[in-house]
Amino acid sequence: MYANSNQMYEIFDALSYLQLPIRKLAQIVRSSLRENPHTRDFGALRLAEGLADMYERSTRYVKKPEFNIDFVDVNGEKIKLYQTTVMKKPFGDLVRFTKENQGEEPKVLIIAPVSGHFATLLRDTVKRMAPLHDVYITDWKTLRDVPLSAGCFDLDTYLSYLIDFVHYIGPGSHVLAVCQRQCRS
């Protein structure tokens, strides 16, 4: 017996709710071990803290935050900034940020990483680019929110999305791609 996509999401939600007590326990263990000055001295305590942290993070449901950029500073003046989804696709949308009374400005597409993070992590990049540019950003969807009927998201699909987005923005557009590699110090 195979589950359809709606049943899969219902099962996912049910399992997520069932894990709430264990997740809460993991949070308590993690925070109490972090606050304990002796945790660093004992490898087993550090391991327990790490496992509790890993469990809590891997079972957490994270909702996509909003960009919440209402104004940008243009030459010392606060200008209203509007966010509009200009192209919707199953695996990601194209979002545009325009200023009040915006004239012709260089167009830039910010390509957000497809790494399980949200494009809103690039909020500061959008804020810095918006005063002098017509800003667009790729807003990739979390795969759990995409119906199975949309097919698979492979390299060809990714590239066709980017081509469609650049064609929509038009000639003379610039592209800023953000790497999804994380460096640990």
BASE-709425 format. One record per atom (N, C-alpha, C): x, y, z. Coordinates in steps of 0.2 Angstrom, whole numbers, plus 5000, padded with zeros to 4 digits. Each point is the difference from the previous one (the first is absolute). Example, Ala and Ser with C-alpha at 12.3 -4.5 7.8 and 13.67 -1.06 7.14 Angstrom:
# BASE-709425
506649725039499650065000500450065000499850054996500450065001499650055003
This chain:
# BASE-709425
500449945000499650065000500450065000499950054995500450065000499650065002500350045003499750065003500050064994499450034999500150064996500350065003500150054997500450065003499750035006499350004999499650035006500149965006499949934999500149965006500750005002500550014996500750005002500150065005499750064998500050065004499749995007499449975000499649985006500449965004500449954998500449955004500650045002500350054996500550045003499850045005499450035000499850055005499949965006499649945000499949965006500649985003500549974996500749985003500350065004499950064997500350065003499750025006499449995001499650015006500249955005500149944998500149955005500850015003500450034996500750015002500050065005499550045000500050065005500349995007499849955003500349995007500749985000500249964995500749985000500450064998499850044995500350064998500150055006499550015004500050045006500549975005500149945001500549975004500750014997500049994994500750024997500250075001499550054999500250075002500250015007499749975005500250005007500649975001500249944997500649975001500650054997499950024994500550044997500150065004499550045002500150065003500349995007499849955003500349995007500849984999500149964995500749984999500550064998499750044996500350064998500250055005499550005005500150055006500549975005500149935000500449975005500850014998500350035005500850014998500449945000499749945002500449945000499949964993499550024996499949964994500650004996500450054999500650004996500549955002500049995007500549955003499949934998499449984999499849934999499749994993500449964996499849984993499349984999499849955005499349985000499450055000500250055005499550065000500050044994500550014997500150044994499649964994500149935000499649964995499350005001499850005007499350005001499750074998500350055002499850074997499950014993500549974996500050004993499549964997499849945003499549964998499350035001499950035006499450045001499950054996500550044998500050064996499849974993500349954997499949974994499349984999499849965005499349985000499550065000500150055004499550055000500050044994500650014997500050044993499749964995500249934999499749974995499349985000499750015005499249995001499650065000500450065000499650065001499750024993499450025000499650034994500150075000500450034995500150075000499650034994499650055002499650034995500450064997499850014994500450054996499950075003500550045002499950075003499850044994499850065001499850054995500750044999500050044995500650044999499950075004499450025001499950065005500550064998500050024994500450064998499550054998499850045004499550054998500350074997500650015002500350074998500749984998500350044996500750004998500350085001500650005001500350075001500350024993499750054997500350024993500250075001500750015000500350075001499750045007499949965005499850035006499250005001499749984995499250005000499849935001499549995004499649945001499549994994500149954996499649994994499649935001499450004999499549945001500349954995500049945002500249944996499549954999499849984994499549954999500249934998499749955003500249934998499549974996500149974994499549974996500349944997499649955000500149944997499850004992500550014996499950014993499949944996500349945002500049944996499949945005499549965000499949945004500149944996500449965003500249934997499949955006500049944998499949955006500649995005500650014997500549995005500350075003499850064997500350065002499650064996500150055004499750064997500550064999499850044995500450064999499750065004500450035004499750065004500450064998499650055000500350074998499950055005500550045001499950055005500150074996499550045001499950064997499950065005500350064998500050065004499450044998499750045004499550054999500350054995499750014994500250054995500749974997500149944999500649974997500050024993500650024998500150014993500449954997500350014994500549954997500649995004500149945002500649985004500349944997500649985002500349944998499649945003499949954996499649945003500549955002499949975006500449955003499649945002500249944999499749945002500449975005499850005006500449965006499749935000500549954999499849935000500249985006499549985004500149975007500249934999500349985005500249935000499449955001500149944997499549955000500349955005500050025007500349955004499649995007499450014999499549995006500050065004500350054998499950075004499550044996499850055003499550054997500450064997499750024994500350064997500050065005499550005005500050065005500750005004500449954999500750015003500450054997499850024994500350054996499750075000499650015005499650065002500550064999500650005004500550055000500250024993500149954996500350014993499550034996499349985001499550044996500050075002500050015007500050075003500650054997500649974999500550034998500050024992499749954996500050014993499450044998499450005004499450044998500150074999500450045004500050074998500250024993500549964997500250024993499849954995499649955002499949954995499249985000499849974994499449975000500149925002499849985006500249945003499549944999500349954998499649944999500449945004499649955003500349955003499649934999500449955000499749934999499849985007499449985001499749985006499849935000500549955001499949934999499549975005499649964999499649975004500349945004499749985006500249945003499749944997500449954999499749954996499449965003499950015007499449975003499450044998500150064997499450044999499849994992500449964996499949994993499649944999499550004997499649934998500449964996500049935001500349954996499950014992499450034999499850004993500450054996500450055004500450054997500649964996500249945002500549964997500650015004500649994997500650015004500450064999500450025005500450074999500749974999500250004994500749984998500450064997500649994998500450064997499650034994499849964996499650034994499450045002499749985005499450045002500350075003500549995005500350065003500250054994500449984995500250044995499550034996499449964999499550034996499650055004500049995006499750065005500450064999500749995001500450064999499950044993500049964995499950034993499450035000499449975002499450045000500050065004500350005006500050065004500450064997500649984997500450054996499650034994499749954997499650034994499450045002499749995006499550045003500250075001500650005004500350065002500250054994500349964995500150044994500750014998500250034994500750014998500350055005500749995000500450055005500049985007499749945002499949995007500749975002500150015007500649975003499849955005500549955001499949955004500549995006499749995006500449995006499849945003500549954999499849935003500449995007499649985005500349995006500149935001500749985003500249935001499749975006499849945000499749975005500549965005500650014998500549965004500150045007500149965005500150035007500749995002500350055002500749995003500050005007500349955004500050005007500750025002500050045005500750025003500249965005
